Amino acid sequence: MADTVRLALVGCGAIAGYHAKAIRSIDRIEIAAAIDPKREAADALAGEHGVAAFATMEEAAAAVDFDAVDIMVPHDLHESQTERALALGKHVLLEKPIAQDLTTAERVLAAGAAADQAFMIGENSQYWPDVVAVDRLVRDGAVGEIIAAQAAFENRFDPFWYPGTRPWRFDLQRTGGGVVIDGGAHWIRPLRMWLGEIASVVGVTGRPIAAMDGESLAQALLRFESGLVASFLALTSPANLSDAPWFRVMGTKGEVLIRGGFEAGGVELYDEDHPDGRSLPGEHGYFHSFKPELEDFAALVLDGKPPVAPPEKALGEMRTALALYRSARAGEWESVWHG
């Protein structure tokens, strides 16, 4: 039995660099190829990691031995790239969202379930050290019974994530939505981890980035099956923003929050013993989530160990986004799972 996953990176855009950096620190995965029809992107990533570059998976498979693919392409290409990888006999790690619409997402999940190969949806916030630390505190009762929560995905518009004169993220037909279905999903998953399943949503959307077809602003209330309600903000702003907490969970014994930070975040607990708060030790920061995610994929491929979250779990973030969009149009609460 192999002890290393030879992984081809499919899609060599912005996020691929963070995946590749994480892989370099994982003993059980090695990068085998860089694949992107934009040859300059594939060449750049391939050159950085000492592998060959290809335009398609088929070209790569004919020239290089690899076991699995890490698919990081625009949302509307998720289905076709997954199908091609499975047809080539490759294991698949597919970036969220599953697809650009629910019908396609269901087909992708069905294809993954029917395949003999390993199939996993990559939602890295499931492994985000700050989020995992809060999950542990909540489960240990550190804040008591949860009363409410807040999640705020806020960032200034950065061309790094929106390259070119007409970025694919500006095209609603390619994305299926705006900031909520894309980056905002990483803020919805932690709420589901801590508070349970989301039942319904009411919200509004806006477009401060006017050139973007989908929403660049969303504000919503998320009602959970438990009856708890959390507030949710997703914003890609044309201006600088303050250093506000990304998450707050409030309970009968105290509050825990996550400070914003891609490279180095932080978790703070406020309770009777620490009215001014105490910072939790350990590694923090959003970008530290990719290594444990990829390690989980390696364990699935090499050991047959089920991932922390099954692929269908990612339907929750997607359905929440779609329910929020319906609510913004209808002006009323919308069901997440029955709409």
C-alpha positions as CSV (number, residue, x, y, z in Angstrom):
1,M,0.0,0.0,0.0
2,A,1.3,3.5,-0.9
3,D,2.3,5.8,1.9
4,T,2.2,9.0,0.0
5,V,-0.6,10.7,-2.1
6,R,0.7,12.1,-5.4
7,L,-1.5,15.1,-5.8
8,A,-2.1,17.2,-9.0
9,L,-3.2,20.8,-8.4
10,V,-6.1,21.5,-10.8
11,G,-6.6,25.3,-11.1
12,C,-3.5,27.4,-10.3
13,G,-5.2,30.6,-9.2
14,A,-4.9,32.5,-5.9
15,I,-6.0,29.7,-3.5
16,A,-3.7,27.1,-5.1
17,G,-0.7,28.8,-3.6
18,Y,-2.0,28.4,-0.1
19,H,-2.8,24.7,-0.7
20,A,0.6,24.1,-2.2
21,K,2.3,25.8,0.8
22,A,0.4,23.6,3.2
23,I,1.3,20.4,1.2
24,R,5.0,21.2,1.4
25,S,4.7,20.7,5.2
26,I,2.8,17.3,5.0
27,D,4.8,14.1,4.8
28,R,2.0,12.1,3.3
29,I,1.3,14.3,0.2
30,E,3.6,15.4,-2.6
31,I,2.7,17.7,-5.5
32,A,2.9,15.8,-8.8
33,A,1.7,18.4,-11.4
34,A,0.2,21.8,-11.9
35,I,-2.8,21.9,-14.3
36,D,-4.5,25.0,-15.7
37,P,-5.5,26.0,-19.2
38,K,-3.9,29.4,-18.4
39,R,-0.4,28.2,-19.1
40,E,1.3,31.1,-17.4
41,A,-0.5,30.3,-14.1
42,A,0.3,26.6,-14.4
43,D,4.0,27.3,-15.3
44,A,4.4,29.7,-12.3
45,L,3.0,27.2,-9.8
46,A,4.9,24.3,-11.3
47,G,8.2,26.2,-11.4
48,E,7.8,27.1,-7.7
49,H,7.3,23.5,-6.7
50,G,9.5,21.7,-9.2
51,V,6.9,19.8,-11.1
52,A,5.6,19.8,-14.7
53,A,2.8,22.1,-15.9
54,F,-0.2,20.9,-18.1
55,A,-3.3,22.4,-19.6
56,T,-5.6,19.5,-18.9
57,M,-5.9,16.5,-16.6
58,E,-5.7,14.2,-19.5
59,E,-2.4,15.6,-20.6
60,A,-1.0,15.3,-17.1
61,A,-2.3,11.7,-16.7
62,A,-0.5,10.7,-20.0
63,A,2.8,12.1,-18.8
64,V,2.9,11.9,-15.0
65,D,1.9,9.4,-12.3
66,F,-0.5,10.9,-9.8
67,D,-3.2,9.4,-7.5
68,A,-5.5,12.4,-6.8
69,V,-6.5,15.9,-7.7
70,D,-7.1,19.0,-5.7
71,I,-9.7,20.9,-7.8
72,M,-9.6,24.7,-7.3
73,V,-11.4,26.1,-10.4
74,P,-14.4,28.4,-10.8
75,H,-17.7,27.1,-9.5
76,D,-19.2,26.4,-12.8
77,L,-16.3,24.0,-13.7
78,H,-16.6,21.9,-10.6
79,E,-18.9,19.2,-12.1
80,S,-16.9,18.7,-15.3
81,Q,-13.6,18.6,-13.6
82,T,-14.8,16.1,-11.0
83,E,-16.3,13.9,-13.7
84,R,-13.0,14.0,-15.6
85,A,-10.9,13.2,-12.6
86,L,-13.1,10.2,-11.6
87,A,-13.1,8.9,-15.2
88,L,-9.3,8.9,-15.0
89,G,-9.5,6.9,-11.7
90,K,-8.2,9.7,-9.5
91,H,-9.3,10.6,-6.0
92,V,-10.9,14.0,-5.7
93,L,-10.6,16.9,-3.2
94,L,-13.0,19.5,-4.5
95,E,-13.1,23.1,-3.2
96,K,-16.4,24.4,-1.9
97,P,-19.0,25.4,-3.0
98,I,-20.0,22.1,-4.5
99,A,-21.2,23.8,-7.6
100,Q,-22.9,27.0,-8.9
101,D,-26.4,25.7,-8.3
102,L,-28.2,23.1,-6.3
103,T,-29.2,20.8,-9.1
104,T,-25.6,20.5,-10.3
105,A,-24.4,20.1,-6.7
106,E,-26.6,17.1,-6.2
107,R,-25.2,15.5,-9.4
108,V,-21.6,16.1,-8.1
109,L,-22.4,14.6,-4.8
110,A,-24.1,11.6,-6.5
111,A,-21.0,11.1,-8.7
112,G,-18.7,11.2,-5.7
113,A,-20.8,8.7,-3.8
114,A,-21.0,6.3,-6.7
115,A,-17.3,6.4,-7.4
116,D,-14.7,3.8,-6.1
117,Q,-12.3,6.6,-5.5
118,A,-12.1,8.9,-2.4
119,F,-14.2,12.0,-2.7
120,M,-14.1,15.0,-0.3
121,I,-15.4,18.5,-0.4
122,G,-12.8,21.0,1.0
123,E,-14.3,23.3,3.6
124,N,-11.2,24.5,5.4
125,S,-13.0,26.3,8.1
126,Q,-13.9,22.9,9.5
127,Y,-10.2,22.7,10.4
128,W,-9.5,26.3,11.2
129,P,-7.6,26.2,14.6
130,D,-9.5,29.2,16.0
131,V,-12.8,27.6,15.1
132,V,-11.8,24.2,16.5
133,A,-10.7,25.9,19.7
134,V,-14.1,27.7,20.1
135,D,-15.8,24.4,19.3
136,R,-13.9,22.7,22.2
137,L,-14.8,25.6,24.6
138,V,-18.5,25.4,23.6
139,R,-18.6,21.6,24.0
140,D,-16.8,21.9,27.4
141,G,-19.4,24.4,28.6
142,A,-17.0,27.3,29.0
143,V,-19.6,29.8,28.0
144,G,-22.5,28.0,29.5
145,E,-25.7,27.7,27.5
146,I,-25.4,29.6,24.3
147,I,-27.7,32.6,24.0
148,A,-26.6,34.1,20.7
149,A,-23.8,34.3,18.2
150,Q,-22.4,36.7,15.5
151,A,-20.3,36.0,12.4
152,A,-18.8,38.8,10.3
153,F,-16.9,38.0,7.1
154,E,-15.5,41.4,6.2
155,N,-12.6,42.2,3.9
156,R,-11.6,45.0,1.6
157,F,-11.7,44.3,-2.2
158,D,-8.4,42.8,-3.2
159,P,-7.5,42.3,-6.9
160,F,-5.4,39.2,-5.8
161,W,-8.7,37.3,-5.4
162,Y,-10.3,39.0,-8.4
163,P,-7.7,39.0,-11.1
164,G,-8.2,40.4,-14.6
165,T,-10.4,43.0,-16.2
166,R,-13.5,40.9,-15.7
167,P,-12.9,38.4,-12.9
168,W,-14.9,35.2,-13.0
169,R,-16.1,36.0,-9.5
170,F,-17.9,39.0,-11.0
171,D,-20.0,36.6,-13.3
172,L,-23.2,35.4,-11.6
173,Q,-23.6,32.6,-14.0
174,R,-20.2,31.2,-13.1
175,T,-20.5,31.7,-9.3
176,G,-24.1,31.1,-8.5
177,G,-24.0,34.1,-6.2
178,G,-21.7,36.6,-4.6
179,V,-19.9,37.0,-1.3
180,V,-22.1,34.6,0.7
181,I,-21.9,31.5,-1.5
182,D,-18.1,32.1,-1.9
183,G,-16.1,33.4,1.0
184,G,-19.0,33.8,3.4
185,A,-19.5,30.0,3.4
186,H,-16.3,29.8,5.6
187,W,-18.1,31.8,8.2
188,I,-21.4,29.8,8.0
189,R,-19.7,26.4,8.7
190,P,-18.4,27.4,12.1
191,L,-21.8,28.6,13.2
192,R,-23.2,25.2,12.2
193,M,-20.4,23.4,14.1
194,W,-21.2,25.4,17.3
195,L,-24.9,25.9,17.2
196,G,-26.2,23.0,15.1
197,E,-28.2,23.0,11.8
198,I,-29.7,26.2,10.3
199,A,-33.4,26.0,9.7
200,S,-34.3,29.3,8.2
201,V,-32.8,32.7,7.1
202,V,-34.0,36.3,6.7
203,G,-31.7,38.8,5.1
204,V,-30.9,41.6,2.7
205,T,-28.2,42.0,0.1
206,G,-26.4,44.9,-1.6
207,R,-23.8,45.7,-4.2
208,P,-21.1,48.1,-2.9
209,I,-18.9,46.6,-5.6
210,A,-21.1,47.6,-8.5
211,A,-19.2,45.8,-11.2
212,M,-19.8,42.5,-9.4
213,D,-23.0,40.7,-10.6
214,G,-23.7,39.0,-7.3
215,E,-23.9,40.6,-3.9
216,S,-20.9,42.1,-2.2
217,L,-22.9,42.8,0.9
218,A,-25.3,40.6,2.9
219,Q,-26.8,41.0,6.3
220,A,-29.0,38.2,7.8
221,L,-30.4,36.5,10.8
222,L,-29.9,32.7,10.9
223,R,-32.4,30.7,12.9
224,F,-31.2,27.3,14.0
225,E,-33.2,24.2,14.6
226,S,-32.6,24.7,18.3
227,G,-34.4,28.0,18.2
228,L,-31.1,30.0,18.6
229,V,-30.6,33.0,16.3
230,A,-27.2,34.3,15.0
231,S,-26.5,37.4,13.1
232,F,-24.4,37.1,9.9
233,L,-22.6,39.8,7.9
234,A,-20.7,39.2,4.6
235,L,-19.0,42.2,3.1
236,T,-16.5,42.9,0.4
237,S,-15.8,46.6,0.8
238,P,-14.3,49.2,-1.5
239,A,-12.8,50.8,1.6
240,N,-10.6,49.9,4.6
241,L,-12.4,48.3,7.5
242,S,-11.8,48.3,11.3
243,D,-10.4,45.3,13.2
244,A,-13.7,44.0,14.4
245,P,-14.1,40.4,15.7
246,W,-14.9,37.8,13.1
247,F,-17.0,35.7,15.5
248,R,-18.7,36.0,18.9
249,V,-20.5,33.3,20.8
250,M,-22.3,34.5,23.9
251,G,-23.6,32.3,26.7
252,T,-24.9,32.2,30.2
253,K,-21.4,31.9,31.7
254,G,-19.4,34.1,29.3
255,E,-18.4,34.9,25.8
256,V,-15.7,33.7,23.4
257,L,-14.6,35.5,20.3
258,I,-12.3,35.1,17.3
259,R,-10.2,38.1,16.3
260,G,-9.7,38.6,12.6
261,G,-6.4,37.3,11.2
262,F,-5.5,35.3,8.1
263,E,-1.9,34.6,9.2
264,A,-2.3,35.1,13.0
265,G,-5.8,35.4,14.5
266,G,-6.7,34.8,18.1
267,V,-9.3,33.4,20.4
268,E,-10.4,35.3,23.6
269,L,-12.5,34.0,26.4
270,Y,-14.4,36.4,28.7
271,D,-15.9,34.8,31.9
272,E,-16.3,35.4,35.6
273,D,-12.6,34.6,36.2
274,H,-11.4,36.7,33.3
275,P,-13.8,39.7,33.0
276,D,-11.2,41.5,30.8
277,G,-10.6,38.4,28.7
278,R,-7.8,35.9,28.3
279,S,-6.2,34.9,25.1
280,L,-6.0,31.1,24.4
281,P,-2.6,29.7,23.6
282,G,-1.8,27.8,20.4
283,E,-1.6,28.3,16.7
284,H,-4.2,30.7,15.3
285,G,-5.0,32.2,11.9
286,Y,-7.3,31.3,9.0
287,F,-4.5,30.2,6.7
288,H,-3.5,27.5,9.2
289,S,-6.6,25.6,8.3
290,F,-5.4,24.2,5.0
291,K,-2.8,21.8,6.4
292,P,-5.2,19.8,8.6
293,E,-7.7,19.8,5.8
294,L,-5.2,18.2,3.4
295,E,-4.0,15.8,6.0
296,D,-7.6,14.7,6.4
297,F,-7.8,14.0,2.7
298,A,-4.6,12.0,2.8
299,A,-6.0,9.9,5.6
300,L,-9.1,9.3,3.5
301,V,-7.1,8.2,0.5
302,L,-4.3,6.2,2.3
303,D,-6.1,4.8,5.3
304,G,-9.8,4.8,4.3
305,K,-10.5,7.0,7.3
306,P,-13.7,9.0,6.8
307,P,-13.1,12.8,6.8
308,V,-14.2,15.0,9.7
309,A,-17.2,16.1,7.7
310,P,-18.8,14.1,4.8
311,P,-19.1,15.7,1.4
312,E,-22.9,16.3,1.8
313,K,-22.2,18.5,4.8
314,A,-21.2,21.3,2.4
315,L,-24.9,21.5,1.2
316,G,-25.6,23.4,4.4
317,E,-23.5,26.4,3.5
318,M,-24.8,26.3,-0.1
319,R,-28.4,26.0,0.9
320,T,-28.0,28.8,3.5
321,A,-26.7,31.1,0.8
322,L,-29.5,30.2,-1.6
323,A,-32.1,30.7,1.1
324,L,-30.6,34.1,2.0
325,Y,-30.9,35.1,-1.7
326,R,-34.5,34.0,-1.8
327,S,-35.2,36.0,1.4
328,A,-33.6,39.1,0.0
329,R,-36.0,38.9,-3.0
330,A,-39.1,38.0,-1.1
331,G,-38.5,40.0,2.1
332,E,-39.4,37.2,4.4
333,W,-38.0,34.2,6.3
334,E,-36.9,31.3,4.0
335,S,-36.4,27.7,4.8
336,V,-32.9,26.4,4.3
337,W,-33.7,22.8,3.6
338,H,-37.1,22.9,2.0
339,G,-36.8,25.8,-0.5
